[in-house]
Amino acid sequence: MAASTPHPEADTDSVQAGPISLGIDIGGTKIEGVAIDGDKRLLACHRIPTRKGNQAVHDDTVTLICHLLDPVGPNRGPVTVGLGIPGRVDANRGIVDDAVNLGIRHMALGPAVAKTTGLPVRVENDVNIAALGAASQADNTLIAPGTTPHSEAARDQVRRPASEPGRDGPRALPDQDDHVVAFINLGTGLAAGIIREGRIEHGASGAIGEIGHISVDAHQFPCKCGQCGCLETVASGAAVEALWPGIAHPLPDLIAQASKGNRHAKEVQDIIGHGIALAVQIVALAIDPAVIILGGGMSKTGQPLLNLVTEHLNKSAACSHFIASLRLPDRLRLAPADLPIAAIGAALAGRMAADSRPSELIGKEIAS
């Protein structure tokens, strides 16, 4: 396996004995990792193909950690590790269940990696870390429709200095006081991650943001979860592939064909556009975030996707003064396509590992 290479803008020769945060995004096809310093400078990044099964995921994660530390060198301070993985994640214990695409039914991933490496490790759901990584870029690199990051619309999203009582623990983004960011992951499935005051929101059972399985669509397409009419069946990569099959990159092709007057393409585009706009409205009305970021594989379509979603949001606003007053298109952003935001988010989450988890827990459980 090739050694990890520093990021093109990295200056690893000047790394001082400050904290180093490693972030690793464990996906269905690749495992991607980054190393960042205390100033959020990207020091190294590396990716390897994913192998399935508990032992393979553990071993490849540990190997990637070693590769990421190589270019940083020995002159470094404390190291923390954050891991993002699909499935149901108990972030407090580092336990992963039902990561089906990785061949994992149950695994004590965090404790196992901590025991092997001797480093503090925090594990989060992959959508949550992508949300955190995207939120960390929300003030400088995210693209809003018709605006720049320093536009009037962006400046209107004021951060209030107050903090909610009882939420004084470690924050991955300590400068985001009362700021709320929602990240809608338009990948194979559909889910949302919520960042409030620089922290990932988990909810009572870890199911917060699973908006893809809200059964609201009139088409009543069957969903893999067993329901019919789930939002995921009309607002996800899998939905586009099902409704516009046989194309390697279906969403850009669908939008292009619809713009050329293809009637069927226009019908499918309307289904998808309405579905994503409905997902935005659900998140906005339930959470009321200042910023709503569209990420995941579908977001790489870029401005045409924003235009499509904005068109359908405007249709709703045209018949509802209440919806119009929310100015939802102004809150939309696209996640940057040129940054490993999920791995960056994992690194930021990992910074809380040493402070927010009891030291006696780390390394006491092994993969099962």
Contacts in CASP RR format, 6 or more apart in sequence:
PFRMAT RR
TARGET T0000
AUTHOR 0000-0000-0000
METHOD contacts of the structure
MODEL  1
MAASTPHPEADTDSVQAGPISLGIDIGGTKIEGVAIDGDKRLLACHRIPT
RKGNQAVHDDTVTLICHLLDPVGPNRGPVTVGLGIPGRVDANRGIVDDAV
NLGIRHMALGPAVAKTTGLPVRVENDVNIAALGAASQADNTLIAPGTTPH
SEAARDQVRRPASEPGRDGPRALPDQDDHVVAFINLGTGLAAGIIREGRI
EHGASGAIGEIGHISVDAHQFPCKCGQCGCLETVASGAAVEALWPGIAHP
LPDLIAQASKGNRHAKEVQDIIGHGIALAVQIVALAIDPAVIILGGGMSK
TGQPLLNLVTEHLNKSAACSHFIASLRLPDRLRLAPADLPIAAIGAALAG
RMAADSRPSELIGKEIAS
1 48 0 8 1.000
1 63 0 8 1.000
1 67 0 8 1.000
3 67 0 8 1.000
3 70 0 8 1.000
3 71 0 8 1.000
4 44 0 8 1.000
4 45 0 8 1.000
4 46 0 8 1.000
4 64 0 8 1.000
4 67 0 8 1.000
4 68 0 8 1.000
4 70 0 8 1.000
4 71 0 8 1.000
5 44 0 8 1.000
5 45 0 8 1.000
5 46 0 8 1.000
5 71 0 8 1.000
6 12 0 8 1.000
6 43 0 8 1.000
6 44 0 8 1.000
6 71 0 8 1.000
7 34 0 8 1.000
7 42 0 8 1.000
7 43 0 8 1.000
7 44 0 8 1.000
7 45 0 8 1.000
9 41 0 8 1.000
9 42 0 8 1.000
10 41 0 8 1.000
10 42 0 8 1.000
10 43 0 8 1.000
10 44 0 8 1.000
10 71 0 8 1.000
11 41 0 8 1.000
12 43 0 8 1.000
12 44 0 8 1.000
12 71 0 8 1.000
12 72 0 8 1.000
12 73 0 8 1.000
15 37 0 8 1.000
15 43 0 8 1.000
15 72 0 8 1.000
15 73 0 8 1.000
15 75 0 8 1.000
15 76 0 8 1.000
16 75 0 8 1.000
17 75 0 8 1.000
17 76 0 8 1.000
17 77 0 8 1.000
18 37 0 8 1.000
18 38 0 8 1.000
18 76 0 8 1.000
18 77 0 8 1.000
18 78 0 8 1.000
19 37 0 8 1.000
19 38 0 8 1.000
19 77 0 8 1.000
19 78 0 8 1.000
19 79 0 8 1.000
19 80 0 8 1.000
19 351 0 8 1.000
20 35 0 8 1.000
20 36 0 8 1.000
20 37 0 8 1.000
20 38 0 8 1.000
20 43 0 8 1.000
20 69 0 8 1.000
20 72 0 8 1.000
20 76 0 8 1.000
20 77 0 8 1.000
20 78 0 8 1.000
20 79 0 8 1.000
20 80 0 8 1.000
21 35 0 8 1.000
21 36 0 8 1.000
21 37 0 8 1.000
21 38 0 8 1.000
21 79 0 8 1.000
21 80 0 8 1.000
21 81 0 8 1.000
21 82 0 8 1.000
21 347 0 8 1.000
21 348 0 8 1.000
21 350 0 8 1.000
21 351 0 8 1.000
22 33 0 8 1.000
22 34 0 8 1.000
22 35 0 8 1.000
22 65 0 8 1.000
22 68 0 8 1.000
22 69 0 8 1.000
22 79 0 8 1.000
22 80 0 8 1.000
22 81 0 8 1.000
22 82 0 8 1.000
22 119 0 8 1.000
22 347 0 8 1.000
22 350 0 8 1.000
23 33 0 8 1.000
23 34 0 8 1.000
23 35 0 8 1.000
23 36 0 8 1.000
23 68 0 8 1.000
23 81 0 8 1.000
23 82 0 8 1.000
23 83 0 8 1.000
23 84 0 8 1.000
23 343 0 8 1.000
23 344 0 8 1.000
23 345 0 8 1.000
23 346 0 8 1.000
23 347 0 8 1.000
23 349 0 8 1.000
23 350 0 8 1.000
24 31 0 8 1.000
24 32 0 8 1.000
24 33 0 8 1.000
24 61 0 8 1.000
24 64 0 8 1.000
24 65 0 8 1.000
24 81 0 8 1.000
24 82 0 8 1.000
24 83 0 8 1.000
24 84 0 8 1.000
24 343 0 8 1.000
24 346 0 8 1.000
25 31 0 8 1.000
25 32 0 8 1.000
25 33 0 8 1.000
25 84 0 8 1.000
25 126 0 8 1.000
25 129 0 8 1.000
25 130 0 8 1.000
25 340 0 8 1.000
25 342 0 8 1.000
25 343 0 8 1.000
25 346 0 8 1.000
26 50 0 8 1.000
26 57 0 8 1.000
26 61 0 8 1.000
26 83 0 8 1.000
26 84 0 8 1.000
26 85 0 8 1.000
26 86 0 8 1.000
26 102 0 8 1.000
26 126 0 8 1.000
27 50 0 8 1.000
27 85 0 8 1.000
27 86 0 8 1.000
27 101 0 8 1.000
27 102 0 8 1.000
27 126 0 8 1.000
28 50 0 8 1.000
28 86 0 8 1.000
28 101 0 8 1.000
28 102 0 8 1.000
29 49 0 8 1.000
29 50 0 8 1.000
30 47 0 8 1.000
30 48 0 8 1.000
30 49 0 8 1.000
30 50 0 8 1.000
31 47 0 8 1.000
31 48 0 8 1.000
31 49 0 8 1.000
31 50 0 8 1.000
31 60 0 8 1.000
31 61 0 8 1.000
31 64 0 8 1.000
32 45 0 8 1.000
32 46 0 8 1.000
32 47 0 8 1.000
32 340 0 8 1.000
32 342 0 8 1.000
32 343 0 8 1.000
33 45 0 8 1.000
33 46 0 8 1.000
33 47 0 8 1.000
33 64 0 8 1.000
33 68 0 8 1.000
33 340 0 8 1.000
33 343 0 8 1.000
33 346 0 8 1.000
34 42 0 8 1.000
34 43 0 8 1.000
34 44 0 8 1.000
34 45 0 8 1.000
34 68 0 8 1.000
34 340 0 8 1.000
34 343 0 8 1.000
34 344 0 8 1.000
34 346 0 8 1.000
34 347 0 8 1.000
35 42 0 8 1.000
35 43 0 8 1.000
35 44 0 8 1.000
35 45 0 8 1.000
35 68 0 8 1.000
35 69 0 8 1.000
35 71 0 8 1.000
35 72 0 8 1.000
35 347 0 8 1.000
36 42 0 8 1.000
36 43 0 8 1.000
36 344 0 8 1.000
36 347 0 8 1.000
36 348 0 8 1.000
37 43 0 8 1.000
40 136 0 8 1.000
42 344 0 8 1.000
43 71 0 8 1.000
43 72 0 8 1.000
44 68 0 8 1.000
44 70 0 8 1.000
44 71 0 8 1.000
44 72 0 8 1.000
45 68 0 8 1.000
45 340 0 8 1.000
45 343 0 8 1.000
46 64 0 8 1.000
46 67 0 8 1.000
46 68 0 8 1.000
48 60 0 8 1.000
48 63 0 8 1.000
48 64 0 8 1.000
50 57 0 8 1.000
50 60 0 8 1.000
50 102 0 8 1.000
51 57 0 8 1.000
51 60 0 8 1.000
52 101 0 8 1.000
52 102 0 8 1.000
52 103 0 8 1.000
52 104 0 8 1.000
53 102 0 8 1.000
53 103 0 8 1.000
53 104 0 8 1.000
54 103 0 8 1.000
54 104 0 8 1.000
54 107 0 8 1.000
54 367 0 8 1.000
54 368 0 8 1.000
55 367 0 8 1.000
57 85 0 8 1.000
57 102 0 8 1.000
57 104 0 8 1.000
57 107 0 8 1.000
57 109 0 8 1.000
58 107 0 8 1.000
58 109 0 8 1.000
58 112 0 8 1.000
58 113 0 8 1.000
58 116 0 8 1.000
58 367 0 8 1.000
61 83 0 8 1.000
61 109 0 8 1.000
61 113 0 8 1.000
62 113 0 8 1.000
62 116 0 8 1.000
62 117 0 8 1.000
65 81 0 8 1.000
65 113 0 8 1.000
65 117 0 8 1.000
65 119 0 8 1.000
69 76 0 8 1.000
69 79 0 8 1.000
78 354 0 8 1.000
79 119 0 8 1.000
80 119 0 8 1.000
80 120 0 8 1.000
80 121 0 8 1.000
80 122 0 8 1.000
80 350 0 8 1.000
80 351 0 8 1.000
80 352 0 8 1.000
80 353 0 8 1.000
80 354 0 8 1.000
81 113 0 8 1.000
81 114 0 8 1.000
81 117 0 8 1.000
81 119 0 8 1.000
81 120 0 8 1.000
81 121 0 8 1.000
81 122 0 8 1.000
81 350 0 8 1.000
81 353 0 8 1.000
82 121 0 8 1.000
82 122 0 8 1.000
82 123 0 8 1.000
82 124 0 8 1.000
82 129 0 8 1.000
82 346 0 8 1.000
82 347 0 8 1.000
82 349 0 8 1.000
82 350 0 8 1.000
82 353 0 8 1.000
83 109 0 8 1.000
83 110 0 8 1.000
83 113 0 8 1.000
83 121 0 8 1.000
83 122 0 8 1.000
83 123 0 8 1.000
83 124 0 8 1.000
83 346 0 8 1.000
84 123 0 8 1.000
84 124 0 8 1.000
84 125 0 8 1.000
84 126 0 8 1.000
84 128 0 8 1.000
84 129 0 8 1.000
84 342 0 8 1.000
84 346 0 8 1.000
84 349 0 8 1.000
85 96 0 8 1.000
85 99 0 8 1.000
85 102 0 8 1.000
85 104 0 8 1.000
85 109 0 8 1.000
85 123 0 8 1.000
85 124 0 8 1.000
85 125 0 8 1.000
85 126 0 8 1.000
86 99 0 8 1.000
86 100 0 8 1.000
86 101 0 8 1.000
86 102 0 8 1.000
86 125 0 8 1.000
86 126 0 8 1.000
87 96 0 8 1.000
87 97 0 8 1.000
87 98 0 8 1.000
87 99 0 8 1.000
87 100 0 8 1.000
87 125 0 8 1.000
87 126 0 8 1.000
88 96 0 8 1.000
88 97 0 8 1.000
88 98 0 8 1.000
88 125 0 8 1.000
88 206 0 8 1.000
89 95 0 8 1.000
89 96 0 8 1.000
89 97 0 8 1.000
89 123 0 8 1.000
89 124 0 8 1.000
89 125 0 8 1.000
89 128 0 8 1.000
89 206 0 8 1.000
90 96 0 8 1.000
90 97 0 8 1.000
91 122 0 8 1.000
91 123 0 8 1.000
91 124 0 8 1.000
91 125 0 8 1.000
91 128 0 8 1.000
91 200 0 8 1.000
91 202 0 8 1.000
92 357 0 8 1.000
93 108 0 8 1.000
93 111 0 8 1.000
93 361 0 8 1.000
93 365 0 8 1.000
94 108 0 8 1.000
94 109 0 8 1.000
94 110 0 8 1.000
94 111 0 8 1.000
94 121 0 8 1.000
94 122 0 8 1.000
94 123 0 8 1.000
95 106 0 8 1.000
95 107 0 8 1.000
95 108 0 8 1.000
95 109 0 8 1.000
95 110 0 8 1.000
95 123 0 8 1.000
95 365 0 8 1.000
96 104 0 8 1.000
96 106 0 8 1.000
96 107 0 8 1.000
96 108 0 8 1.000
96 109 0 8 1.000
96 123 0 8 1.000
97 104 0 8 1.000
97 105 0 8 1.000
97 106 0 8 1.000
97 107 0 8 1.000
98 104 0 8 1.000
98 105 0 8 1.000
99 107 0 8 1.000
106 368 0 8 1.000
107 367 0 8 1.000
107 368 0 8 1.000
108 365 0 8 1.000
108 366 0 8 1.000
108 367 0 8 1.000
108 368 0 8 1.000
109 123 0 8 1.000
109 367 0 8 1.000
110 121 0 8 1.000
110 122 0 8 1.000
110 123 0 8 1.000
110 363 0 8 1.000
110 365 0 8 1.000
111 121 0 8 1.000
111 361 0 8 1.000
111 362 0 8 1.000
111 363 0 8 1.000
111 364 0 8 1.000
111 365 0 8 1.000
111 366 0 8 1.000
112 363 0 8 1.000
112 365 0 8 1.000
112 366 0 8 1.000
112 367 0 8 1.000
113 119 0 8 1.000
113 121 0 8 1.000
114 120 0 8 1.000
114 121 0 8 1.000
114 362 0 8 1.000
114 363 0 8 1.000
115 362 0 8 1.000
115 363 0 8 1.000
115 364 0 8 1.000
115 366 0 8 1.000
118 362 0 8 1.000
118 363 0 8 1.000
120 350 0 8 1.000
120 353 0 8 1.000
120 354 0 8 1.000
120 357 0 8 1.000
120 362 0 8 1.000
121 350 0 8 1.000
121 353 0 8 1.000
121 362 0 8 1.000
122 349 0 8 1.000
122 350 0 8 1.000
122 352 0 8 1.000
122 353 0 8 1.000
122 356 0 8 1.000
122 357 0 8 1.000
124 132 0 8 1.000
124 200 0 8 1.000
124 346 0 8 1.000
124 349 0 8 1.000
125 206 0 8 1.000
126 342 0 8 1.000
127 183 0 8 1.000
127 185 0 8 1.000
127 191 0 8 1.000
127 192 0 8 1.000
127 193 0 8 1.000
127 209 0 8 1.000
128 193 0 8 1.000
128 200 0 8 1.000
128 202 0 8 1.000
128 349 0 8 1.000
129 200 0 8 1.000
129 342 0 8 1.000
129 343 0 8 1.000
129 345 0 8 1.000
129 346 0 8 1.000
129 349 0 8 1.000
130 183 0 8 1.000
130 185 0 8 1.000
130 193 0 8 1.000
130 295 0 8 1.000
130 296 0 8 1.000
130 335 0 8 1.000
130 341 0 8 1.000
130 342 0 8 1.000
130 345 0 8 1.000
131 181 0 8 1.000
131 182 0 8 1.000
131 183 0 8 1.000
131 185 0 8 1.000
131 192 0 8 1.000
131 193 0 8 1.000
131 194 0 8 1.000
131 195 0 8 1.000
131 200 0 8 1.000
131 293 0 8 1.000
132 172 0 8 1.000
132 173 0 8 1.000
132 195 0 8 1.000
132 198 0 8 1.000
132 200 0 8 1.000
132 345 0 8 1.000
132 346 0 8 1.000
132 348 0 8 1.000
132 349 0 8 1.000
133 341 0 8 1.000
133 342 0 8 1.000
133 344 0 8 1.000
133 345 0 8 1.000
133 348 0 8 1.000
134 142 0 8 1.000
134 181 0 8 1.000
134 183 0 8 1.000
134 293 0 8 1.000
134 295 0 8 1.000
134 333 0 8 1.000
134 335 0 8 1.000
134 336 0 8 1.000
134 341 0 8 1.000
135 173 0 8 1.000
135 176 0 8 1.000
135 181 0 8 1.000
135 183 0 8 1.000
135 195 0 8 1.000
135 198 0 8 1.000
135 291 0 8 1.000
135 293 0 8 1.000
136 172 0 8 1.000
136 173 0 8 1.000
136 341 0 8 1.000
136 344 0 8 1.000
136 345 0 8 1.000
136 348 0 8 1.000
137 335 0 8 1.000
137 336 0 8 1.000
137 339 0 8 1.000
137 341 0 8 1.000
137 344 0 8 1.000
138 181 0 8 1.000
138 291 0 8 1.000
138 293 0 8 1.000
138 333 0 8 1.000
139 149 0 8 1.000
139 154 0 8 1.000
140 149 0 8 1.000
141 149 0 8 1.000
141 336 0 8 1.000
141 339 0 8 1.000
142 149 0 8 1.000
142 291 0 8 1.000
142 293 0 8 1.000
142 333 0 8 1.000
142 334 0 8 1.000
142 335 0 8 1.000
142 336 0 8 1.000
143 149 0 8 1.000
143 302 0 8 1.000
143 303 0 8 1.000
143 306 0 8 1.000
143 333 0 8 1.000
143 334 0 8 1.000
143 336 0 8 1.000
144 151 0 8 1.000
144 153 0 8 1.000
144 154 0 8 1.000
144 330 0 8 1.000
144 332 0 8 1.000
144 333 0 8 1.000
145 303 0 8 1.000
145 306 0 8 1.000
145 307 0 8 1.000
145 310 0 8 1.000
145 329 0 8 1.000
145 332 0 8 1.000
147 153 0 8 1.000
147 154 0 8 1.000
147 330 0 8 1.000
148 154 0 8 1.000
153 330 0 8 1.000
156 330 0 8 1.000
157 179 0 8 1.000
157 290 0 8 1.000
157 291 0 8 1.000
157 331 0 8 1.000
159 176 0 8 1.000
159 177 0 8 1.000
159 178 0 8 1.000
159 179 0 8 1.000
160 177 0 8 1.000
160 178 0 8 1.000
161 177 0 8 1.000
161 178 0 8 1.000
162 177 0 8 1.000
162 178 0 8 1.000
163 177 0 8 1.000
163 178 0 8 1.000
163 197 0 8 1.000
164 178 0 8 1.000
164 197 0 8 1.000
167 197 0 8 1.000
167 199 0 8 1.000
169 355 0 8 1.000
169 356 0 8 1.000
170 351 0 8 1.000
170 352 0 8 1.000
170 355 0 8 1.000
170 356 0 8 1.000
171 197 0 8 1.000
171 198 0 8 1.000
171 199 0 8 1.000
171 352 0 8 1.000
172 198 0 8 1.000
172 199 0 8 1.000
172 200 0 8 1.000
172 345 0 8 1.000
172 348 0 8 1.000
172 349 0 8 1.000
172 350 0 8 1.000
172 351 0 8 1.000
172 352 0 8 1.000
173 195 0 8 1.000
173 198 0 8 1.000
173 199 0 8 1.000
173 348 0 8 1.000
174 198 0 8 1.000
176 195 0 8 1.000
176 197 0 8 1.000
176 198 0 8 1.000
177 197 0 8 1.000
178 197 0 8 1.000
179 195 0 8 1.000
179 196 0 8 1.000
179 197 0 8 1.000
179 198 0 8 1.000
179 290 0 8 1.000
179 291 0 8 1.000
180 194 0 8 1.000
180 195 0 8 1.000
180 196 0 8 1.000
180 197 0 8 1.000
180 287 0 8 1.000
180 288 0 8 1.000
180 289 0 8 1.000
180 290 0 8 1.000
180 291 0 8 1.000
181 194 0 8 1.000
181 195 0 8 1.000
181 289 0 8 1.000
181 290 0 8 1.000
181 291 0 8 1.000
181 292 0 8 1.000
181 293 0 8 1.000
182 192 0 8 1.000
182 193 0 8 1.000
182 194 0 8 1.000
182 195 0 8 1.000
182 283 0 8 1.000
182 284 0 8 1.000
182 287 0 8 1.000
182 289 0 8 1.000
182 291 0 8 1.000
182 292 0 8 1.000
182 293 0 8 1.000
183 192 0 8 1.000
183 193 0 8 1.000
183 194 0 8 1.000
183 195 0 8 1.000
183 292 0 8 1.000
183 293 0 8 1.000
183 295 0 8 1.000
183 335 0 8 1.000
184 190 0 8 1.000
184 191 0 8 1.000
184 192 0 8 1.000
184 193 0 8 1.000
184 211 0 8 1.000
184 276 0 8 1.000
184 279 0 8 1.000
184 280 0 8 1.000
184 283 0 8 1.000
184 292 0 8 1.000
184 293 0 8 1.000
184 294 0 8 1.000
184 295 0 8 1.000
185 191 0 8 1.000
185 192 0 8 1.000
185 193 0 8 1.000
185 295 0 8 1.000
185 296 0 8 1.000
186 235 0 8 1.000
186 236 0 8 1.000
186 237 0 8 1.000
186 276 0 8 1.000
186 294 0 8 1.000
186 295 0 8 1.000
186 296 0 8 1.000
186 297 0 8 1.000
186 298 0 8 1.000
186 299 0 8 1.000
187 236 0 8 1.000
187 237 0 8 1.000
187 238 0 8 1.000
187 295 0 8 1.000
187 296 0 8 1.000
187 297 0 8 1.000
187 298 0 8 1.000
188 236 0 8 1.000
188 237 0 8 1.000
188 238 0 8 1.000
189 212 0 8 1.000
189 232 0 8 1.000
189 236 0 8 1.000
189 237 0 8 1.000
189 238 0 8 1.000
190 211 0 8 1.000
190 212 0 8 1.000
190 231 0 8 1.000
190 232 0 8 1.000
190 235 0 8 1.000
190 236 0 8 1.000
190 279 0 8 1.000
191 209 0 8 1.000
191 210 0 8 1.000
191 211 0 8 1.000
191 212 0 8 1.000
192 209 0 8 1.000
192 210 0 8 1.000
192 211 0 8 1.000
192 279 0 8 1.000
192 283 0 8 1.000
193 200 0 8 1.000
193 201 0 8 1.000
193 208 0 8 1.000
193 209 0 8 1.000
194 200 0 8 1.000
194 201 0 8 1.000
194 208 0 8 1.000
194 209 0 8 1.000
194 287 0 8 1.000
194 289 0 8 1.000
195 201 0 8 1.000
200 349 0 8 1.000
201 208 0 8 1.000
202 208 0 8 1.000
209 283 0 8 1.000
211 231 0 8 1.000
211 279 0 8 1.000
211 282 0 8 1.000
211 283 0 8 1.000
212 230 0 8 1.000
212 231 0 8 1.000
212 232 0 8 1.000
212 235 0 8 1.000
212 236 0 8 1.000
212 279 0 8 1.000
213 223 0 8 1.000
213 225 0 8 1.000
213 227 0 8 1.000
213 230 0 8 1.000
213 231 0 8 1.000
213 232 0 8 1.000
214 230 0 8 1.000
214 231 0 8 1.000
214 282 0 8 1.000
215 223 0 8 1.000
215 227 0 8 1.000
215 228 0 8 1.000
215 229 0 8 1.000
215 230 0 8 1.000
215 231 0 8 1.000
216 229 0 8 1.000
216 231 0 8 1.000
216 278 0 8 1.000
216 282 0 8 1.000
217 229 0 8 1.000
217 230 0 8 1.000
217 231 0 8 1.000
217 233 0 8 1.000
217 234 0 8 1.000
217 275 0 8 1.000
217 278 0 8 1.000
218 229 0 8 1.000
219 229 0 8 1.000
219 233 0 8 1.000
219 234 0 8 1.000
219 271 0 8 1.000
220 228 0 8 1.000
220 229 0 8 1.000
221 228 0 8 1.000
221 229 0 8 1.000
221 230 0 8 1.000
221 233 0 8 1.000
221 234 0 8 1.000
221 239 0 8 1.000
221 242 0 8 1.000
222 228 0 8 1.000
222 229 0 8 1.000
222 233 0 8 1.000
223 229 0 8 1.000
223 230 0 8 1.000
223 232 0 8 1.000
223 233 0 8 1.000
231 275 0 8 1.000
231 278 0 8 1.000
231 279 0 8 1.000
231 282 0 8 1.000
232 238 0 8 1.000
232 239 0 8 1.000
233 239 0 8 1.000
233 242 0 8 1.000
234 271 0 8 1.000
234 272 0 8 1.000
234 274 0 8 1.000
234 275 0 8 1.000
235 272 0 8 1.000
235 273 0 8 1.000
235 275 0 8 1.000
235 276 0 8 1.000
235 278 0 8 1.000
235 279 0 8 1.000
236 298 0 8 1.000
237 250 0 8 1.000
237 251 0 8 1.000
237 297 0 8 1.000
237 298 0 8 1.000
239 272 0 8 1.000
240 250 0 8 1.000
240 251 0 8 1.000
240 254 0 8 1.000
240 268 0 8 1.000
240 272 0 8 1.000
240 298 0 8 1.000
241 250 0 8 1.000
243 268 0 8 1.000
243 271 0 8 1.000
243 272 0 8 1.000
244 250 0 8 1.000
244 251 0 8 1.000
244 253 0 8 1.000
244 254 0 8 1.000
244 265 0 8 1.000
244 268 0 8 1.000
247 253 0 8 1.000
247 254 0 8 1.000
251 272 0 8 1.000
251 298 0 8 1.000
251 301 0 8 1.000
251 305 0 8 1.000
252 301 0 8 1.000
252 304 0 8 1.000
254 265 0 8 1.000
254 268 0 8 1.000
254 269 0 8 1.000
254 272 0 8 1.000
255 269 0 8 1.000
255 301 0 8 1.000
255 304 0 8 1.000
255 305 0 8 1.000
255 308 0 8 1.000
257 265 0 8 1.000
258 265 0 8 1.000
258 266 0 8 1.000
258 268 0 8 1.000
258 269 0 8 1.000
269 308 0 8 1.000
270 312 0 8 1.000
272 308 0 8 1.000
273 308 0 8 1.000
273 309 0 8 1.000
273 311 0 8 1.000
273 312 0 8 1.000
274 312 0 8 1.000
275 312 0 8 1.000
276 294 0 8 1.000
276 305 0 8 1.000
276 308 0 8 1.000
276 309 0 8 1.000
276 312 0 8 1.000
277 309 0 8 1.000
277 312 0 8 1.000
277 313 0 8 1.000
277 315 0 8 1.000
277 316 0 8 1.000
280 292 0 8 1.000
280 309 0 8 1.000
280 313 0 8 1.000
280 328 0 8 1.000
280 332 0 8 1.000
281 313 0 8 1.000
281 316 0 8 1.000
281 323 0 8 1.000
281 328 0 8 1.000
283 289 0 8 1.000
283 292 0 8 1.000
284 292 0 8 1.000
284 326 0 8 1.000
284 328 0 8 1.000
284 331 0 8 1.000
289 331 0 8 1.000
290 331 0 8 1.000
291 331 0 8 1.000
291 333 0 8 1.000
292 328 0 8 1.000
292 331 0 8 1.000
292 332 0 8 1.000
292 333 0 8 1.000
293 332 0 8 1.000
293 333 0 8 1.000
293 334 0 8 1.000
293 335 0 8 1.000
294 305 0 8 1.000
294 306 0 8 1.000
294 309 0 8 1.000
294 332 0 8 1.000
294 333 0 8 1.000
294 334 0 8 1.000
294 335 0 8 1.000
295 334 0 8 1.000
295 335 0 8 1.000
296 335 0 8 1.000
298 305 0 8 1.000
299 305 0 8 1.000
299 334 0 8 1.000
299 335 0 8 1.000
299 337 0 8 1.000
300 337 0 8 1.000
302 334 0 8 1.000
302 337 0 8 1.000
303 334 0 8 1.000
305 334 0 8 1.000
306 332 0 8 1.000
306 334 0 8 1.000
309 332 0 8 1.000
310 329 0 8 1.000
310 332 0 8 1.000
313 323 0 8 1.000
313 328 0 8 1.000
313 329 0 8 1.000
314 329 0 8 1.000
316 323 0 8 1.000
317 323 0 8 1.000
317 324 0 8 1.000
317 328 0 8 1.000
318 324 0 8 1.000
335 341 0 8 1.000
END
